Amino acid sequence: MYMLKYIFKRIGLMLMTFSIIFVMSFVLIKMLPFEPTPQLGKDMDIVINQFKERGYYDPIPKQLFLYLKRIVLNGDFGICYNSPENYNKPVWDVFVTKLPPTILINIYSSLFSVPIGIALGIFAALKKNKWQDHVISTTVMVFISVPSFVYASLVLYLFCFKVPIFPYKTILSLSAAGGTYLSWRMFVSMIPAVLAMSFGSIAGYARGTRAELTEVLTSEFMLLARTKGLTKSQATVRHALRNAMVPIFPSIIGEFVGVLSGSLVIEKIFGIPGVGGLYLESINTMDYDLFMMLSSFYILVGLAAGLVVDLSYGIIDPRIRMGAR
Amino acid sequence: MKAQDYQISSEKFKFRAMGDTLHDKKLETKPVGYFKDALYRFTRNKGSILAAFIIGFLVLFAIVGPWLTPYKVNQGDAYYANVLPKSELFAKLGLGIWDGVGTQSRVSKVTLDKYLAIEQETGDKVVVGDISETEEYEKNKKVTKYTFGIDTYSKVGIVLLEAMSPEEYLDIQRYQNETGIQVIYPITDPTLRTSAIAEQSNANIWFKTGKSNSLVIEYDENGNLIPIYKEYTGNDMYNSIRKEGDTPKYDYGIPKQNGTQWEVRVKYDEYYKYYHTEVLKDGIEYPSFMFGADAKGCDIFVQLSSGARFSFILAIIVASVNLIVGAIYGAIEGYYGGKIDLFMERVSDILSAVPNMIVITLLKYHLDVNHVIVLFISFFLTGWIGMASRTRMQFYRFKNQEYVLVARTLGARDRRIMFKHIFPNAIGTLITGSVLVIPSVIFSETSLSYLGIISLETGGVTSVGTLLSNGQAALYTFPHIIVFPAVFISLLMLSFNLFGNGLRDAFNPSLRGAEE
């Protein structure tokens, strides 16, 4: 019962934060001049009239009301009017078509990096202060520090150009890959991007796991476990690992919530037709409806990831109440 | 046993110090204060010491780098676009590295002959090292392809300047007479020039070619190239060094627009020297780019070092402002607690949930100012939150301790208790925090300019992110453009992380004596 109350309180606080940021961003965006850029085959009078009917020239509070009303009643988040590729399409539809590649790349990367990272961390912790540990820890330090665009360039240059192990430099278009994002060819073309994304998170998991596990391995209950007759591996798997996972597991969950947002840099380098690229396009073309929707999406994902991490601490280890007094 | 065996007579007792006053001895060891202890623990950590040296080196590079080369940030020379890194010292030693020599792989015979022709005309080594041949099939025909080393500087060779002023033309002749270096080469006869479209303004084609849209080289019976220089008329106002074996046989310039402009062929590296030493007088003596040049022919060394300078200045200003604002904010939050804390914590919660990208985009479109200012404001807006929460945490830990209570009982005011008694406890974590702010600011600035959201080039500054983004565009053809910025940013992040870890351990008194 206490847990439920706690969860509701946290969700309530999150929604409050979200609505404040949402309203602030909305007002600030609407204070900018609204100027659809003239394009070939676009009658500006018709365009302006269309947006007049939608109330885009009304006072800002009224616009906010209309905007929320359209979202609630019709699921209408607005229309793209500046981005050349998606001109005159509903924002929500554009967003939905861009979502699958972003999510897929992130899921592949997580599936790849979580087991490897944790395994490396466990190995390093068990071999603490031996050469294996030193090698892993040093490599992890290097991989955590080097920015992802440097990896991406390295992967592209080495594995796609000098020694072409991977056949595609950028990911294939939907039609070239057979009409679905789940095809094998699509997967192959995504590998470089997945690799470039994984190095950093592998290193992160390895470092976290190593730090936690070395601390747990020196605890007194480990001595007790050994005294009552468990072998070293039994004690490590059944007692140490479970306790070490308490802070690691929430971060994995957090990452899976974060898969929605993706990485702007990686999407740009590998030409992934995902949400990140769409966001950059909305910024560069000043497509406010698109920008507003994607911004709220990013804010919501960020807040939700934080919340899920905090709550999962409490579920995994009931002694922990993040943010409670 | 008898009792008297253990009796000790009173004469055996003596006064230790009769008549003297007893004093405590002065401590002979030196006191180990908080900072001394931290310094000791820091110096024990070899990784952090190394990192500190690397950081020092990078900062030094940023400070003195722009003065080490005569080039300016946006000063490009299109003829030297994409040339490879070259150090004059290494080139003279002939070690085969860092000398501006690249590999030209698998090119046709015509391309090789073109380079050899430049060599023959200028006397500079263009094709370096052995020429290896490979057989390949091209359109079902067997062709031989050549791979060889090529000097990216001397392959520029001769350049056709189509509109030189008569004054400059005469001045170069004066320069030639004074120094004995030949800059101007015999002009080719416009009627004999190649009809290959891609090569028509290429002054390196000084030999006879076939009438064809692609370059076909014609040879005489001995297999030599046939020059197409314009025959001597004496109307070229030329009275200076002539090419070997030229007993006036060739003309050196063609007047255009009634002699107000001259068409002249110049050897570009000599012309470059002449132009920079005699005309611009900007301290550039010869073309030599330590880190190579980018697609616009700008020196990467000066770009990287001034980009680094900008990044460091930005990061240090942001870190110090954040430190001050965050410390004050966090101190007030932590010390007063209760409703004030709840309210202030909500404000910082909300601010920290706003993605930086949104802040920058909105600022960029709302304020019509230089992007550098946008960058500053956006970092100030949310950057202090981490500092504030650290300070707040320390204040919560210490504000109810007995010594604080004593201070209050003795009548110390709030401000004194906050900054004299509690704040010093937070200094360690704050120093660590502000050091780690520096790489994170540089990293986000790099990402933002890399993504093109912030374009610093409009403000006349360059940044590491811009360089990386330029390098990414030419990743496959000219990988050297991205190498140095990438190495710089990687080294910087790595050494700051190591340094920060060392500082964190150093300022953690619970680790005292942990390693011994």
Interface residues (C-beta under 8 A of the other chain):
Chain A: T17 F18 I20 I21 M24 S25 L28 I29 M31 L32 M141 V142 I144 S145 V146 P147 F149 V150 S153 L156 Y157 F161 L264 V265 K268 I269 Y279 L280 I283 N284 M286 F291 S295 Y298 I299 G302 L303
Chain B: R346 D349 I350 A353 V354 P355 M357 I358 T361 L362 Y365 H366 F443 T446 S447 Y450 L451 G452 I453 L468 G471 Q472 L475 Y476 P479 I482 A486 I489 S490 M493 L494 F496 N497 L498
